[in-house]
């Protein structure tokens, strides 16, 4: 790999990692009063869009291991934000739902995400924002298609 390609690769990784770190810090700080951290807010948003989902579908969506999802769901359940109900179709599976307390977090989370978007796209045109998203989606698609050698 030539030095320009190596530099490009390093810069992409560095910028994406730093953006993710800053987003995590921003959300963790602003959601601290609700005891939310890490991917907890994503679980809440996912369950709002997909009520009755199980931990396997969450794990697949979030691209994190099942034990990590189980831990976060247990914490969210202990805090009263989600509830588990045994699946009627498969007694070994639990369906996850937001509680009323979980529902009250939705506008807070969405507001924070909207503000984060405003912050990071402050000097971008609408076209630049759409193009950035298109390119990131292409990179994600390519990354998800990687097969072990």
LOBALUM-221417 format. One record per residue: residue in three letters; x, y, z of N, C-alpha, C in turn. Coordinates in pm, 1 decimal. Layout:
<recs>
+------+----------+----------+----------+----------+----------+----------+----------+----------+----------+
: kese :      n.X :      n.Y :      n.Z :     ca.X :     ca.Y :     ca.Z :      c.X :      c.Y :      c.Z :
+------+----------+----------+----------+----------+----------+----------+----------+----------+----------+
:  ala :        X :        Y :        Z :        X :        Y :        Z :        X :        Y :        Z :
...
+------+----------+----------+----------+----------+----------+----------+----------+----------+----------+
</recs>
This chain:
<recs>
+------+----------+----------+----------+----------+----------+----------+----------+----------+----------+
: kese :      n.X :      n.Y :      n.Z :     ca.X :     ca.Y :     ca.Z :      c.X :      c.Y :      c.Z :
+------+----------+----------+----------+----------+----------+----------+----------+----------+----------+
:  unk :     86.4 :   -117.5 :      0.0 :      0.0 :      0.0 :      0.0 :     90.4 :    123.0 :      0.0 :
:  unk :     64.1 :    216.1 :    -93.9 :    150.0 :    335.6 :    -98.0 :    115.9 :    429.6 :     16.9 :
:  unk :    204.9 :    526.8 :     39.3 :    191.7 :    613.8 :    157.5 :     65.0 :    699.5 :    154.2 :
:  unk :     18.8 :    743.7 :     35.5 :   -104.9 :    822.2 :     27.6 :   -225.6 :    738.5 :     73.0 :
:  unk :   -229.8 :    613.6 :     31.5 :   -340.1 :    525.9 :     70.4 :   -332.8 :    493.0 :    219.0 :
:  unk :   -212.2 :    473.8 :    270.6 :   -196.4 :    448.4 :    413.7 :   -240.6 :    569.7 :    495.1 :
:  unk :   -201.5 :    687.5 :    449.9 :   -239.5 :    811.0 :    520.1 :   -391.2 :    830.1 :    516.1 :
:  unk :   -451.9 :    804.0 :    400.4 :   -597.8 :    814.3 :    387.6 :   -665.5 :    718.4 :    484.7 :
:  unk :   -619.3 :    594.8 :    487.2 :   -677.3 :    494.0 :    575.4 :   -663.6 :    535.4 :    721.5 :
:  unk :   -547.0 :    582.2 :    761.6 :   -525.2 :    628.2 :    899.5 :   -617.7 :    744.7 :    933.7 :
:  unk :   -630.1 :    839.7 :    841.4 :   -713.9 :    957.5 :    866.5 :   -861.3 :    921.6 :    879.6 :
:  unk :   -910.1 :    833.9 :    793.7 :  -1050.2 :    791.5 :    801.9 :  -1076.5 :    727.9 :    938.0 :
:  unk :   -992.3 :    632.9 :    975.3 :  -1009.4 :    563.2 :   1103.1 :  -1002.2 :    662.0 :   1219.4 :
:  unk :   -904.5 :    750.8 :   1215.1 :   -886.7 :    847.6 :   1324.3 :  -1007.4 :    939.4 :   1336.8 :
:  unk :  -1054.7 :    993.2 :   1224.9 :  -1167.4 :   1087.0 :   1229.8 :  -1296.2 :   1018.7 :   1275.5 :
:  unk :  -1322.8 :    900.4 :   1224.6 :  -1444.6 :    829.1 :   1264.6 :  -1437.5 :    792.7 :   1413.0 :
:  unk :  -1321.9 :    744.4 :   1457.0 :  -1306.6 :    707.5 :   1598.5 :  -1322.2 :    829.4 :   1689.1 :
:  unk :  -1264.7 :    941.5 :   1649.7 :  -1274.6 :   1062.2 :   1732.2 :  -1417.6 :   1116.2 :   1735.7 :
:  unk :  -1485.7 :   1112.8 :   1621.1 :  -1625.6 :   1156.0 :   1617.7 :  -1710.5 :   1068.7 :   1709.1 :
:  unk :  -1689.4 :    938.3 :   1702.5 :  -1766.6 :    846.6 :   1787.1 :  -1736.4 :    870.9 :   1934.8 :
:  unk :  -1610.4 :    893.2 :   1966.1 :  -1573.6 :    918.9 :   2105.5 :  -1639.6 :   1047.1 :   2156.0 :
:  unk :  -1635.8 :   1152.0 :   2076.1 :  -1697.3 :   1279.0 :   2116.3 :  -1848.9 :   1266.1 :   2129.7 :
:  unk :  -1911.6 :   1189.6 :   2036.9 :  -2056.3 :   1168.2 :   2045.0 :  -2090.7 :   1093.8 :   2173.5 :
:  unk :  -2012.2 :    992.1 :   2204.1 :  -2035.7 :    913.1 :   2325.2 :  -2021.6 :   1000.0 :   2449.7 :
:  unk :  -1916.0 :   1082.3 :   2454.3 :  -1896.6 :   1171.2 :   2568.8 :  -2012.1 :   1270.7 :   2582.0 :
:  unk :  -2052.8 :   1328.4 :   2470.1 :  -2162.9 :   1425.1 :   2468.3 :  -2291.8 :   1361.7 :   2521.0 :
:  unk :  -2326.6 :   1244.7 :   2467.7 :  -2450.1 :   1179.2 :   2510.2 :  -2440.7 :   1127.2 :   2653.1 :
:  unk :  -2327.5 :   1066.6 :   2688.4 :  -2312.9 :   1017.1 :   2825.7 :  -2327.4 :   1130.6 :   2926.3 :
:  unk :  -2267.5 :   1244.5 :   2896.5 :  -2275.9 :   1359.7 :   2986.6 :  -2420.1 :   1410.0 :   2997.5 :
:  unk :  -2486.9 :   1420.7 :   2883.5 :  -2621.7 :   1476.2 :   2882.8 :  -2730.1 :   1378.1 :   2925.9 :
:  unk :  -2697.8 :   1249.1 :   2928.6 :  -2794.6 :   1148.9 :   2972.5 :  -2760.6 :   1092.5 :   3110.7 :
:  unk :  -2659.2 :   1149.3 :   3173.3 :  -2615.2 :   1101.9 :   3305.1 :  -2727.8 :   1106.4 :   3408.7 :
:  unk :  -2809.6 :   1210.1 :   3403.9 :  -2918.8 :   1223.6 :   3501.2 :  -3017.3 :   1106.3 :   3491.6 :
:  unk :  -3022.5 :   1041.9 :   3374.3 :  -3111.8 :    927.8 :   3353.6 :  -3038.0 :    794.7 :   3370.3 :
:  unk :  -2909.7 :    802.8 :   3406.1 :  -2822.4 :    686.3 :   3426.3 :  -2799.7 :    605.9 :   3298.6 :
:  unk :  -2814.3 :    672.6 :   3183.8 :  -2789.0 :    606.4 :   3055.4 :  -2645.3 :    630.2 :   3013.5 :
:  unk :  -2584.8 :    525.5 :   2956.9 :  -2449.1 :    538.4 :   2903.6 :  -2430.3 :    435.6 :   2792.7 :
:  unk :  -2331.7 :    463.0 :   2709.7 :  -2300.9 :    369.8 :   2601.3 :  -2417.8 :    353.3 :   2506.0 :
:  unk :  -2446.5 :    227.5 :   2472.2 :  -2548.7 :    197.7 :   2371.8 :  -2691.2 :    195.5 :   2427.8 :
:  unk :  -2706.9 :    226.8 :   2553.7 :  -2840.4 :    219.6 :   2613.8 :  -2942.3 :    304.3 :   2538.1 :
:  unk :  -2902.0 :    423.6 :   2496.6 :  -2995.8 :    511.0 :   2425.5 :  -3036.0 :    449.0 :   2292.3 :
:  unk :  -2942.4 :    375.0 :   2228.1 :  -2972.8 :    310.9 :   2100.5 :  -3072.9 :    196.3 :   2119.1 :
:  unk :  -3061.0 :    125.9 :   2229.2 :  -3156.7 :     19.1 :   2259.3 :  -3296.4 :     78.4 :   2275.5 :
:  unk :  -3305.0 :    188.6 :   2346.5 :  -3434.6 :    254.9 :   2367.0 :  -3493.7 :    299.4 :   2233.7 :
:  unk :  -3412.4 :    361.6 :   2148.5 :  -3462.4 :    404.8 :   2017.0 :  -3504.2 :    285.9 :   1931.6 :
:  unk :  -3425.5 :    178.4 :   1935.6 :  -3457.2 :     59.6 :   1857.1 :  -3590.3 :     -1.7 :   1902.4 :
:  unk :  -3609.0 :    -11.8 :   2034.5 :  -3732.9 :    -71.3 :   2084.9 :  -3854.2 :     17.0 :   2056.8 :
:  unk :  -3832.9 :    146.4 :   2043.4 :  -3943.4 :    233.4 :   2004.5 :  -3987.5 :    200.6 :   1861.6 :
:  unk :  -3891.0 :    178.3 :   1774.1 :  -3922.4 :    147.2 :   1634.5 :  -3959.4 :      0.7 :   1612.9 :
:  unk :  -3910.7 :    -88.0 :   1702.0 :  -3933.1 :   -232.8 :   1686.7 :  -3978.1 :   -294.5 :   1819.3 :
:  unk :  -4095.1 :   -255.3 :   1868.0 :  -4141.2 :   -311.0 :   1995.8 :  -4157.1 :   -462.5 :   1985.5 :
:  unk :  -4120.4 :   -531.0 :   2093.0 :  -4131.7 :   -675.8 :   2094.6 :  -4010.4 :   -747.5 :   2039.0 :
:  unk :  -3906.5 :   -671.9 :   2004.3 :  -3782.9 :   -733.6 :   1954.2 :  -3718.6 :   -815.8 :   2064.0 :
:  unk :  -3631.8 :   -906.7 :   2023.3 :  -3557.8 :   -985.2 :   2121.2 :  -3411.5 :   -939.9 :   2124.0 :
:  unk :  -3337.1 :   -993.9 :   2217.8 :  -3196.9 :   -953.5 :   2234.2 :  -3111.8 :   -992.5 :   2113.9 :
:  unk :  -3147.2 :  -1100.7 :   2045.6 :  -3071.3 :  -1141.2 :   1927.0 :  -3080.6 :  -1035.1 :   1817.3 :
:  unk :  -3200.8 :   -982.7 :   1794.3 :  -3215.1 :   -879.9 :   1689.8 :  -3143.5 :   -751.4 :   1730.3 :
:  unk :  -3144.6 :   -719.7 :   1859.0 :  -3069.7 :   -602.9 :   1908.2 :  -2919.9 :   -622.0 :   1886.4 :
:  unk :  -2870.7 :   -739.6 :   1917.8 :  -2728.8 :   -770.4 :   1901.7 :  -2687.0 :   -755.4 :   1755.6 :
:  unk :  -2770.2 :   -806.4 :   1667.0 :  -2741.8 :   -797.3 :   1523.2 :  -2743.6 :   -651.9 :   1475.8 :
:  unk :  -2841.2 :   -575.9 :   1521.4 :  -2853.6 :   -435.5 :   1481.1 :  -2737.2 :   -351.2 :   1533.9 :
:  unk :  -2703.0 :   -371.0 :   1660.4 :  -2599.5 :   -289.5 :   1724.5 :  -2457.7 :   -338.8 :   1694.2 :
:  unk :  -2447.5 :   -457.8 :   1636.8 :  -2318.1 :   -519.7 :   1607.5 :  -2233.8 :   -536.4 :   1734.3 :
:  unk :  -2300.4 :   -578.5 :   1842.1 :  -2228.6 :   -611.0 :   1965.1 :  -2272.1 :   -750.0 :   2011.1 :
:  unk :  -2187.6 :   -812.2 :   2092.4 :  -2214.2 :   -949.7 :   2133.0 :  -2340.4 :   -959.8 :   2219.2 :
:  unk :  -2397.2 :  -1079.3 :   2217.7 :  -2523.6 :  -1103.7 :   2287.4 :  -2512.5 :  -1081.5 :   2437.7 :
:  unk :  -2398.0 :  -1115.7 :   2495.9 :  -2383.3 :  -1095.8 :   2640.5 :  -2381.7 :   -947.0 :   2675.8 :
:  unk :  -2322.0 :   -864.8 :   2590.5 :  -2322.4 :   -719.8 :   2612.4 :  -2462.7 :   -663.0 :   2604.4 :
:  unk :  -2540.0 :   -709.8 :   2507.3 :  -2679.1 :   -666.3 :   2494.2 :  -2758.7 :   -710.9 :   2615.8 :
:  unk :  -2736.1 :   -833.8 :   2659.8 :  -2808.8 :   -886.3 :   2776.5 :  -2780.6 :   -801.4 :   2900.2 :
:  unk :  -2654.1 :   -764.1 :   2920.7 :  -2617.8 :   -678.9 :   3035.4 :  -2687.4 :   -544.3 :   3029.5 :
:  unk :  -2681.9 :   -480.3 :   2913.6 :  -2743.1 :   -347.5 :   2899.2 :  -2894.3 :   -355.4 :   2916.1 :
:  unk :  -2955.8 :   -459.5 :   2861.0 :  -3101.1 :   -475.6 :   2876.6 :  -3138.2 :   -499.1 :   3022.7 :
:  unk :  -3058.2 :   -576.9 :   3092.2 :  -3084.1 :   -600.7 :   3234.1 :  -3076.2 :   -468.8 :   3310.9 :
:  unk :  -2975.5 :   -387.6 :   3280.8 :  -2962.5 :   -257.2 :   3347.7 :  -3082.2 :   -167.6 :   3316.6 :
:  unk :  -3122.0 :   -163.6 :   3189.7 :  -3237.2 :    -81.4 :   3151.4 :  -3365.3 :   -130.4 :   3218.3 :
:  unk :  -3377.5 :   -261.4 :   3231.5 :  -3493.8 :   -318.1 :   3300.0 :  -3491.0 :   -282.3 :   3448.6 :
:  unk :  -3374.0 :   -292.4 :   3511.4 :  -3360.8 :   -257.0 :   3652.8 :  -3393.2 :   -109.6 :   3677.7 :
:  unk :  -3363.9 :    -24.5 :   3579.7 :  -3393.0 :    118.4 :   3593.4 :  -3538.3 :    150.9 :   3558.2 :
:  unk :  -3611.7 :     51.2 :   3508.6 :  -3752.4 :     72.0 :   3476.9 :  -3779.1 :    130.3 :   3339.8 :
:  unk :  -3681.8 :    122.5 :   3248.1 :  -3699.6 :    179.5 :   3114.0 :  -3751.2 :     78.6 :   3012.6 :
:  unk :  -3724.0 :    -49.4 :   3035.1 :  -3776.4 :   -152.5 :   2945.9 :  -3833.7 :   -266.7 :   3029.7 :
:  unk :  -3915.2 :   -348.0 :   2965.5 :  -3968.6 :   -467.6 :   3031.9 :  -3956.3 :   -584.5 :   2935.6 :
:  unk :  -3948.0 :   -703.2 :   2994.4 :  -3940.2 :   -827.3 :   2917.3 :  -4071.8 :   -902.4 :   2933.0 :
:  unk :  -4115.0 :   -960.7 :   2823.0 :  -4231.4 :  -1049.3 :   2827.4 :  -4193.9 :  -1175.4 :   2751.6 :
:  unk :  -4230.8 :  -1288.2 :   2809.2 :  -4200.7 :  -1414.7 :   2743.7 :  -4274.9 :  -1421.6 :   2610.4 :
:  unk :  -4204.7 :  -1463.2 :   2506.5 :  -4264.3 :  -1474.4 :   2373.8 :  -4369.1 :  -1584.7 :   2371.3 :
:  unk :  -4478.7 :  -1558.4 :   2305.9 :  -4582.9 :  -1660.6 :   2291.1 :  -4538.3 :  -1768.0 :   2191.7 :
:  unk :  -4457.9 :  -1726.3 :   2092.9 :  -4413.2 :  -1818.7 :   1988.2 :  -4299.9 :  -1909.0 :   2033.9 :
:  unk :  -4210.7 :  -1854.3 :   2117.8 :  -4094.0 :  -1930.1 :   2162.0 :  -4071.1 :  -1898.6 :   2309.0 :
:  unk :  -4104.8 :  -1989.4 :   2394.1 :  -4097.2 :  -1967.2 :   2539.2 :  -3955.3 :  -1939.4 :   2588.5 :
:  unk :  -3854.9 :  -1973.1 :   2507.8 :  -3716.5 :  -1946.8 :   2547.9 :  -3673.4 :  -1804.0 :   2514.3 :
:  unk :  -3754.3 :  -1733.4 :   2438.9 :  -3722.7 :  -1595.8 :   2398.3 :  -3804.5 :  -1496.7 :   2480.2 :
:  unk :  -3744.4 :  -1380.9 :   2504.9 :  -3815.9 :  -1270.3 :   2568.0 :  -3833.6 :  -1158.6 :   2466.5 :
:  unk :  -3950.5 :  -1099.5 :   2466.4 :  -3976.3 :   -981.4 :   2385.4 :  -3951.9 :   -859.5 :   2473.1 :
:  unk :  -3892.3 :   -757.6 :   2415.3 :  -3857.1 :   -636.8 :   2490.3 :  -3946.2 :   -520.6 :   2447.7 :
:  unk :  -3990.6 :   -445.8 :   2546.7 :  -4077.8 :   -330.2 :   2523.6 :  -4032.6 :   -214.6 :   2611.5 :
:  unk :  -4059.9 :    -92.6 :   2565.1 :  -4036.2 :     25.1 :   2647.7 :  -4148.1 :     36.0 :   2751.3 :
:  unk :  -4111.5 :     79.9 :   2869.4 :  -4210.8 :    111.9 :   2971.2 :  -4252.0 :    258.0 :   2952.1 :
:  unk :  -4343.6 :    305.1 :   3035.7 :  -4379.3 :    447.9 :   3029.6 :  -4257.0 :    534.4 :   3056.5 :
:  unk :  -4175.2 :    493.7 :   3154.4 :  -4051.9 :    568.8 :   3183.3 :  -3959.5 :    569.9 :   3061.7 :
:  unk :  -3950.6 :    457.4 :   2993.6 :  -3868.7 :    450.5 :   2873.5 :  -3922.0 :    541.6 :   2764.3 :
:  unk :  -4054.3 :    545.8 :   2750.7 :  -4116.8 :    633.0 :   2650.5 :  -4085.2 :    780.2 :   2676.2 :
:  unk :  -4076.4 :    818.8 :   2804.7 :  -4050.2 :    960.0 :   2836.1 :  -3908.4 :   1001.6 :   2796.0 :
:  unk :  -3819.4 :    904.7 :   2777.5 :  -3682.4 :    937.3 :   2736.8 :  -3670.0 :    968.8 :   2587.6 :
:  unk :  -3765.0 :    922.9 :   2509.2 :  -3754.4 :    938.3 :   2363.9 :  -3734.6 :   1083.1 :   2318.9 :
:  unk :  -3817.4 :   1178.8 :   2363.0 :  -3794.8 :   1316.7 :   2317.4 :  -3661.3 :   1373.9 :   2365.4 :
:  unk :  -3617.4 :   1332.7 :   2482.9 :  -3488.4 :   1379.9 :   2536.0 :  -3375.2 :   1329.9 :   2447.1 :
:  unk :  -3375.8 :   1201.7 :   2417.1 :  -3271.1 :   1142.1 :   2333.9 :  -3273.2 :   1202.3 :   2194.3 :
:  unk :  -3390.3 :   1212.4 :   2136.6 :  -3400.7 :   1266.1 :   1999.7 :  -3355.5 :   1411.3 :   1993.2 :
:  unk :  -3387.2 :   1487.5 :   2094.6 :  -3343.3 :   1626.8 :   2100.3 :  -3191.2 :   1635.8 :   2107.9 :
:  unk :  -3130.5 :   1551.8 :   2190.1 :  -2984.4 :   1551.7 :   2201.8 :  -2918.3 :   1509.5 :   2070.6 :
:  unk :  -2974.5 :   1410.5 :   2004.1 :  -2918.6 :   1367.0 :   1875.9 :  -2932.7 :   1475.3 :   1769.2 :
:  unk :  -3044.3 :   1546.8 :   1770.4 :  -3062.9 :   1657.4 :   1675.4 :  -2959.8 :   1767.4 :   1701.3 :
:  unk :  -2938.5 :   1798.2 :   1829.3 :  -2838.8 :   1899.5 :   1863.8 :  -2699.4 :   1853.8 :   1823.2 :
:  unk :  -2666.2 :   1725.6 :   1845.4 :  -2536.2 :   1672.0 :   1805.3 :  -2517.7 :   1685.8 :   1653.8 :
:  unk :  -2622.6 :   1654.8 :   1579.4 :  -2614.4 :   1667.9 :   1433.1 :  -2587.7 :   1813.4 :   1394.0 :
:  unk :  -2656.4 :   1905.7 :   1458.6 :  -2633.1 :   2048.1 :   1430.3 :  -2488.3 :   2086.0 :   1459.0 :
:  unk :  -2435.7 :   2035.8 :   1569.2 :  -2297.9 :   2067.8 :   1608.8 :  -2198.3 :   2018.4 :   1503.9 :
:  unk :  -2209.6 :   1890.5 :   1465.9 :  -2107.6 :   1832.3 :   1378.2 :  -2124.8 :   1868.4 :   1231.6 :
:  unk :  -2242.8 :   1918.1 :   1193.7 :  -2263.1 :   1955.3 :   1052.8 :  -2276.6 :   2106.8 :   1036.0 :
:  unk :  -2232.5 :   2180.5 :   1134.9 :  -2252.3 :   2325.8 :   1141.1 :  -2215.8 :   2397.8 :   1010.5 :
:  unk :  -2102.7 :   2368.1 :    951.9 :  -2057.2 :   2441.5 :    833.1 :  -2077.7 :   2364.0 :    703.3 :
:  unk :  -2168.6 :   2267.9 :    703.7 :  -2194.9 :   2187.3 :    584.1 :  -2326.1 :   2229.6 :    519.3 :
:  unk :  -2327.4 :   2223.4 :    387.9 :  -2452.3 :   2246.2 :    315.1 :  -2535.9 :   2119.0 :    323.4 :
:  unk :  -2661.7 :   2131.0 :    287.0 :  -2748.4 :   2013.6 :    282.2 :  -2693.3 :   1908.4 :    187.2 :
:  unk :  -2642.5 :   1953.1 :     72.5 :  -2584.2 :   1859.3 :    -23.9 :  -2464.0 :   1787.8 :     36.6 :
:  unk :  -2377.5 :   1860.8 :    104.4 :  -2259.5 :   1798.9 :    165.5 :  -2298.8 :   1696.6 :    272.0 :
:  unk :  -2401.9 :   1727.0 :    348.7 :  -2448.8 :   1632.6 :    449.7 :  -2499.2 :   1503.8 :    384.5 :
:  unk :  -2578.5 :   1517.0 :    277.8 :  -2630.4 :   1399.2 :    207.7 :  -2516.9 :   1318.3 :    144.6 :
:  unk :  -2420.2 :   1387.4 :     87.2 :  -2307.5 :   1318.6 :     24.0 :  -2221.8 :   1246.5 :    128.2 :
:  unk :  -2198.7 :   1310.5 :    240.9 :  -2123.4 :   1246.2 :    349.0 :  -2195.0 :   1119.5 :    394.3 :
:  unk :  -2324.5 :   1127.4 :    413.3 :  -2401.3 :   1011.2 :    455.9 :  -2395.3 :    900.7 :    349.9 :
:  unk :  -2406.5 :    937.6 :    224.2 :  -2399.0 :    838.9 :    115.7 :  -2264.2 :    767.4 :    117.7 :
:  unk :  -2157.4 :    843.2 :    133.5 :  -2023.3 :    784.4 :    133.2 :  -2000.2 :    695.8 :    256.2 :
:  unk :  -2046.9 :    739.6 :    371.9 :  -2033.1 :    657.7 :    492.7 :  -2113.0 :    528.1 :    480.8 :
:  unk :  -2233.1 :    536.8 :    424.1 :  -2313.8 :    416.4 :    403.9 :  -2244.2 :    319.4 :    308.9 :
:  unk :  -2180.1 :    372.3 :    205.1 :  -2104.6 :    287.8 :    112.7 :  -1987.7 :    220.5 :    184.6 :
:  unk :  -1916.3 :    296.7 :    266.1 :  -1805.7 :    239.2 :    342.7 :  -1855.7 :    130.8 :    438.4 :
:  unk :  -1967.9 :    157.5 :    504.8 :  -2024.1 :     58.7 :    597.2 :  -2062.7 :    -68.2 :    522.5 :
:  unk :  -2128.7 :    -52.1 :    408.5 :  -2168.7 :   -167.9 :    327.2 :  -2046.1 :   -249.8 :    289.3 :
:  unk :  -1941.7 :   -182.8 :    244.1 :  -1818.3 :   -252.9 :    206.7 :  -1757.0 :   -324.7 :    326.7 :
:  unk :  -1757.0 :   -260.5 :    441.5 :  -1698.5 :   -319.7 :    561.1 :  -1778.7 :   -442.5 :    606.3 :
:  unk :  -1911.5 :   -434.9 :    596.7 :  -1995.6 :   -546.1 :    639.3 :  -1984.4 :   -666.7 :    546.3 :
:  unk :  -1934.4 :   -644.7 :    424.2 :  -1918.6 :   -754.0 :    327.1 :  -1783.0 :   -821.2 :    334.8 :
:  unk :  -1699.7 :   -779.6 :    428.6 :  -1567.6 :   -840.6 :    443.3 :  -1583.7 :   -984.5 :    489.0 :
:  unk :  -1516.5 :  -1072.0 :    422.0 :  -1515.5 :  -1213.5 :    460.0 :  -1375.8 :  -1249.0 :    508.9 :
:  unk :  -1367.9 :  -1326.3 :    616.0 :  -1234.4 :  -1366.8 :    665.2 :  -1158.0 :  -1441.0 :    557.5 :
:  unk :  -1028.2 :  -1414.4 :    551.7 :   -942.2 :  -1479.3 :    450.7 :   -910.2 :  -1621.5 :    488.7 :
+------+----------+----------+----------+----------+----------+----------+----------+----------+----------+
</recs>
